[in-house]
C-alpha cells in the first residue's frame, strides 16, 4: 500500500505521527470507451466554451457558478489561504460511545500506521480506545477539505472513518409517513417469525459479487476464444403480495427449507406467539395423557384386586359359615337318630 497522507494525531498534549492509507478498494471491472468498428480509444479534449480553444491543465482553475452566466474563479492560492487548523493534524475532539454514531454518517475508511518512533503512543491510544469501548471524534483535512471523522480500533490498527457533515444528510420526505397505516398483530407476529427464520451471524466472507464473477468469465472467454456459457436464468422478483399473511407464511416455509428445516406445513408458517402457546399446551396435554391413562389403569387394577380379594374373603367366610352350620346339623341329626339302649333284665 502507498501512504496518501502524512501527519499526526493530536491526543491532548500527545502527538502521534501517522501515515494514512486507503483501507478499501473498489473491485469493479472498468471499461474504456472505444470505437465500435476498430476498438480505438475515445479521447476527450478540454475545450473552452467561449473561444473554442483547447485548454491545458496549467490554465484550468476552479469556478463557482453564481447564476446569470457569472462565474467566480478561485485559484490554488485562494485555497492555500483558507484557515485549515487541521491541515497537518488529526485533532481529537471528544470520545463517545460507538453506538451513538449513526452509520449513515460514515463515508470512507483509512488505516493509520505509526510513523517513525510513534509506535508506543500509537499503541497507548489504541489500547485506551479498546478499554474505554469508545470512539474518538476528530477533525482532519484531506485533499484540501476539512472533514469530521472517527478513530476506532479494527484488528489492532487505528481506523479513520471520515464522515459526512450533518447538513449533508437528506431528510426523508415521503407521503406515506403522514398516513395512518395500521399493522395487525398477527401480521407483525408472522413478520417477526420470518425474521427469526432468517436470523444468523454476519459473516461477510460468505457473500460474493456474482455479477462481477460472471462478467469476468465473459471477458476471459472472449480472450481465450471460448464459447460464452450463458448463466442460469435469474429468478424473477415475485409480484406484489395480495394476501400479506399468505405471502409471509410462504416466505417462512421457504426460509426454513433453505436452512434444511421442515416447513411448518402446507399453508402454515412458523408458529406465532399465540399458536405457539396453544401448541405447547396441546403438547403438554398429549404428553400427560399417557401418564394419566397409566395411572388410571393402575388404580383400576388395584381396585379390581381389592374387589377380588374381598370376594374371596366373603366366599371363604360364607363357606366356613355353611360348613359350621352343616356340622351342627349333622350333630343334631346324629343325636336324634341314635337308638335307645334296652333295659337289662334281672333274675
GIDA-V41791 format. One record per residue. N is the residue number from 1. SS is DSSP state (H for helix, E for strand, - for the rest). NEAR is the number of other C-alpha atoms within 8 Angstrom. Layout:
[[N	SS	NEAR] [N	SS	NEAR]]
//
This chain:
[[1	-	3] [2	-	4] [3	-	9] [4	-	8] [5	E	8] [6	E	10] [7	E	10] [8	E	11] [9	E	12] [10	E	12] [11	E	9] [12	-	6] [13	-	5] [14	E	7] [15	E	9] [16	E	13] [17	E	12] [18	E	13] [19	E	13] [20	E	12] [21	E	12] [22	E	10] [23	-	7] [24	-	6] [25	-	5] [26	-	4] [27	-	4] [28	-	5] [29	-	6] [30	-	4] [31	-	4] [32	-	6] [33	-	6] [34	E	8] [35	-	9] [36	-	6] [37	-	4] [38	-	5] [39	-	7] [40	-	7] [41	E	8] [42	-	8] [43	-	4] [44	-	4] [45	-	5] [46	-	7] [47	E	8] [48	-	9] [49	-	5] [50	-	4] [51	-	5] [52	-	7] [53	-	6] [54	E	8] [55	-	9] [56	-	7] [57	H	5] [58	H	4] [59	H	6] [60	-	7] [61	-	8] [62	E	7] [63	E	8] [64	E	8] [65	E	8] [66	E	8] [67	E	6] [68	-	4] [69	-	6] [70	E	7] [71	E	9] [72	E	8] [73	E	8] [74	E	11] [75	-	8] [76	H	7] [77	H	7] [78	H	8] [79	H	9] [80	H	6] [81	-	6] [82	-	6] [83	-	4] [84	-	7] [85	-	5] [86	-	11] [87	-	10] [88	-	10] [89	E	11] [90	E	13] [91	E	11] [92	E	12] [93	E	8] [94	E	7] [95	E	8] [96	E	9] [97	E	9] [98	H	8] [99	H	5] [100	H	6] [101	-	7] [102	-	7] [103	H	5] [104	H	5] [105	H	11] [106	E	10] [107	E	8] [108	E	7] [109	E	11] [110	E	12] [111	E	12] [112	E	12] [113	E	9] [114	E	12] [115	-	10] [116	-	6] [117	-	6] [118	-	11] [119	H	9] [120	H	7] [121	H	9] [122	H	10] [123	H	8] [124	H	8] [125	H	8] [126	H	13] [127	H	8] [128	H	8] [129	H	13] [130	H	9] [131	H	6] [132	H	6] [133	-	8] [134	E	11] [135	E	12] [136	E	13] [137	E	13] [138	E	13] [139	E	13] [140	E	14] [141	E	14] [142	-	9] [143	-	4] [144	-	7] [145	-	6] [146	E	11] [147	E	12] [148	E	12] [149	E	12] [150	E	13] [151	E	12] [152	E	12] [153	E	11] [154	E	7] [155	-	4] [156	-	6] [157	E	10] [158	E	12] [159	E	13] [160	E	12] [161	E	12] [162	E	12] [163	E	12] [164	-	11] [165	-	9] [166	H	6] [167	H	5] [168	H	6] [169	-	9] [170	-	5] [171	-	4] [172	-	4] [173	-	5] [174	-	6] [175	H	6] [176	H	5] [177	H	6] [178	H	6] [179	-	6] [180	-	4] [181	-	4] [182	-	4] [183	-	6] [184	-	6] [185	H	6] [186	H	7] [187	H	10] [188	H	9] [189	H	10] [190	H	15] [191	H	9] [192	H	8] [193	H	12] [194	H	14] [195	H	8] [196	H	7] [197	H	9] [198	-	8] [199	-	6] [200	-	4] [201	-	4] [202	-	4] [203	-	6] [204	H	5] [205	H	5] [206	H	5] [207	-	6] [208	-	5] [209	-	6] [210	H	6] [211	H	6] [212	H	9] [213	H	8] [214	H	9] [215	H	8] [216	H	9] [217	H	9] [218	H	10] [219	H	8] [220	H	8] [221	H	11] [222	H	10] [223	H	7] [224	H	6] [225	-	6] [226	-	7] [227	-	6] [228	-	8] [229	-	5] [230	-	4] [231	-	5] [232	-	4] [233	-	4] [234	-	4] [235	-	4] [236	-	4] [237	-	4] [238	-	4] [239	-	4] [240	-	4] [241	-	6] [242	-	4] [243	-	6] [244	H	8] [245	H	8] [246	H	8] [247	H	9] [248	H	12] [249	H	14] [250	H	11] [251	H	9] [252	H	14] [253	H	15] [254	H	9] [255	H	11] [256	H	13] [257	H	10] [258	H	7] [259	-	6] [260	-	6] [261	-	7] [262	-	7] [263	-	11] [264	-	9] [265	-	7] [266	-	5] [267	-	7] [268	-	9] [269	-	13] [270	-	11] [271	-	10] [272	-	10] [273	H	7] [274	H	7] [275	H	8] [276	H	9] [277	H	8] [278	H	8] [279	H	8] [280	H	8] [281	H	8] [282	H	8] [283	H	8] [284	H	8] [285	H	8] [286	H	8] [287	H	8] [288	H	8] [289	H	8] [290	H	8] [291	H	8] [292	H	8] [293	H	8] [294	H	8] [295	H	8] [296	H	8] [297	H	8] [298	H	8] [299	H	8] [300	H	8] [301	H	8] [302	H	8] [303	H	8] [304	H	8] [305	H	8] [306	H	8] [307	H	8] [308	H	8] [309	H	8] [310	H	8] [311	H	8] [312	H	8] [313	H	8] [314	H	8] [315	H	8] [316	H	8] [317	H	8] [318	H	8] [319	H	8] [320	H	8] [321	H	8] [322	H	8] [323	H	8] [324	H	8] [325	H	8] [326	H	8] [327	H	8] [328	H	8] [329	H	8] [330	H	8] [331	H	8] [332	H	8] [333	H	8] [334	H	8] [335	H	7] [336	H	6] [337	H	6] [338	-	6] [339	-	4] [340	-	4] [341	-	4] [342	-	4] [343	-	4] [344	-	4] [345	-	4] [346	-	3] [347	-	2]]
//
